[in-house]
Amino acid sequence: MPQKLFCLLILPLLAGSAFAQTPSSDSETLRLLLEEVRQLRQELKTTTAAVERAHILIYRVQFQEAAVARNVQRLDDARSKLAQTQSRRADLSVQVKRAEDKRAGASNAVEQKQSDDELTRIKAYIDTVVLPDEQQRQTAVTDCEQQLRLEQDKLTELQNQLDQLDTALKNTSPTPVK
């Protein structure tokens, strides 16, 4: 009987102390949950900003790729025009050679005069039209090559930024729970 009485007296004391600990445990749990929600909110803000930045970079990369493609097309066109001019100059050089051969084989002064006139006309055309056109087209090719290099450098820089952002996102992402 004394043991039963002792249990009856101790039990309410133990129960009271147990109930007293529950509210502090609940408030600690709430505090931890609130802290975790705040961390999640901050991580969400950070991730959202990174995703927005990635989208902007992707659009810039796409725009820059289009600029590079336009410059490649311009360069191809400039090279094609230069090749045409060089081919025309080569054809005219063949005509000059024929006119010189014709002049050397001329049997009278009239044929020689006609050959001289033809040589003068062809050489003048080469000097006044073809060579300046060829120089202008060579300059255009050089300018296009330089512009293409600049645009490719910009594209490379944007791709590097995108790679850095990707790496940063990989490093900040939490490791999966196993």
C-alpha positions in Angstrom: 0.0 0.0 0.0 2.7 2.5 0.7 4.0 1.9 -2.8 0.7 2.6 -4.3 0.4 5.8 -2.3 3.9 6.8 -3.4 3.0 6.2 -7.0 -0.2 8.2 -6.7 1.8 11.2 -5.3 4.7 11.0 -7.8 2.6 10.3 -10.9 0.9 13.8 -10.9 4.3 15.4 -10.4 5.9 13.5 -13.3 2.9 14.2 -15.5 3.0 17.9 -14.8 6.7 18.2 -15.6 6.1 16.2 -18.8 3.3 18.6 -19.9 5.5 21.5 -19.0 8.2 20.4 -21.5 5.8 19.9 -24.5 5.2 23.7 -25.1 8.9 24.5 -25.2 9.4 21.6 -27.6 6.6 22.8 -29.8 8.0 26.3 -29.9 11.5 25.0 -30.7 10.0 23.0 -33.6 8.1 26.0 -34.9 11.2 28.2 -34.7 13.1 25.6 -36.7 10.4 25.3 -39.3 10.2 29.1 -39.6 13.9 29.3 -40.1 13.8 26.5 -42.7 11.0 28.3 -44.6 13.0 31.5 -44.5 16.1 29.7 -45.9 13.9 28.1 -48.6 12.5 31.5 -49.5 16.0 32.9 -49.8 17.1 29.9 -51.9 14.0 30.3 -54.1 14.8 34.0 -54.6 18.4 33.2 -55.5 17.4 30.4 -57.9 14.8 32.6 -59.5 17.4 35.3 -60.1 19.8 32.8 -61.5 17.2 31.3 -63.8 16.2 34.8 -65.0 19.9 35.6 -65.6 20.3 32.3 -67.5 17.3 33.1 -69.7 18.7 36.5 -70.5 22.1 35.0 -71.3 20.5 32.3 -73.5 18.6 35.0 -75.5 21.8 37.0 -75.8 23.7 33.9 -77.0 20.9 33.3 -79.6 21.1 36.9 -80.8 24.9 36.7 -81.0 24.7 33.4 -82.9 22.5 35.1 -85.4 24.9 38.0 -85.7 27.8 35.5 -86.3 25.7 33.8 -89.0 25.0 37.1 -90.7 28.7 38.0 -90.6 29.6 34.5 -92.0 27.2 35.2 -94.9 28.7 38.6 -95.5 32.2 37.2 -95.5 31.2 34.4 -98.0 29.6 37.0 -100.3 32.6 39.3 -100.1 35.0 36.3 -100.9 32.7 35.3 -103.8 32.8 38.8 -105.2 36.6 38.9 -104.8 37.0 35.6 -106.5 34.9 36.8 -109.4 37.0 40.0 -109.7 40.2 37.9 -109.6 38.8 35.6 -112.3 38.0 38.6 -114.5 41.5 39.9 -114.0 43.0 36.5 -114.9 40.8 36.4 -118.1 42.0 39.9 -119.0 45.6 38.9 -118.4 45.0 36.1 -120.9 43.6 38.7 -123.3 46.7 40.8 -122.8 49.0 37.9 -123.5 47.0 37.1 -126.8 47.2 40.7 -127.8 50.9 40.8 -127.2 51.3 37.6 -129.2 49.1 39.0 -132.0 51.2 42.2 -132.0 54.4 40.2 -132.2 53.1 38.2 -135.1 51.6 41.3 -136.9 52.7 41.4 -140.6 52.0 45.1 -141.2 51.7 48.4 -139.4 47.9 48.5 -139.4 47.7 45.1 -137.6 50.4 46.2 -135.2 48.5 49.5 -134.5 45.3 47.5 -133.9 47.1 45.2 -131.5 48.7 48.2 -129.7 45.3 49.9 -129.3 43.7 46.7 -128.0 46.6 46.2 -125.5 46.3 49.8 -124.4 42.5 49.5 -123.9 42.7 46.2 -122.0 45.6 47.4 -119.7 43.7 50.7 -119.1 40.6 48.8 -118.1 42.6 46.6 -115.8 44.3 49.6 -114.2 41.3 51.8 -113.8 38.5 49.3 -113.1 39.6 45.8 -112.3 42.5 46.5 -109.9 40.7 49.1 -107.9 37.7 46.9 -107.7 39.8 44.0 -106.6 41.5 46.1 -103.9 38.1 47.3 -102.7 36.8 43.8 -102.5 39.9 42.5 -100.7 39.4 45.3 -98.2 35.8 44.2 -97.8 36.9 40.6 -97.2 39.4 41.8 -94.6 36.8 44.0 -92.9 34.3 41.1 -92.9 36.9 38.7 -91.4 37.7 41.2 -88.6 34.0 41.8 -87.9 33.3 38.1 -87.8 36.2 37.6 -85.3 34.7 40.3 -83.1 31.3 38.7 -83.2 32.7 35.3 -82.5 34.6 36.7 -79.5 31.4 38.2 -78.1 29.7 34.8 -78.6 32.5 33.0 -76.9 32.3 35.4 -73.9 28.6 34.9 -73.6 29.0 31.2 -73.7 31.6 31.4 -71.0 29.3 33.4 -68.9 26.6 30.8 -69.4 29.0 28.1 -68.5 30.0 30.0 -65.3 26.4 30.4 -64.3 25.8 26.7 -64.9 28.7 25.8 -62.8 27.6 28.2 -60.0 24.1 26.7 -60.1 25.5 23.2 -59.9 27.7 24.2 -56.9 24.8 25.8 -55.0 22.2 23.1 -55.6 21.6 20.9 -52.6 22.8 17.3 -52.9 20.0 14.9 -53.2 18.9 13.1 -50.0 19.6 9.4 -50.2 
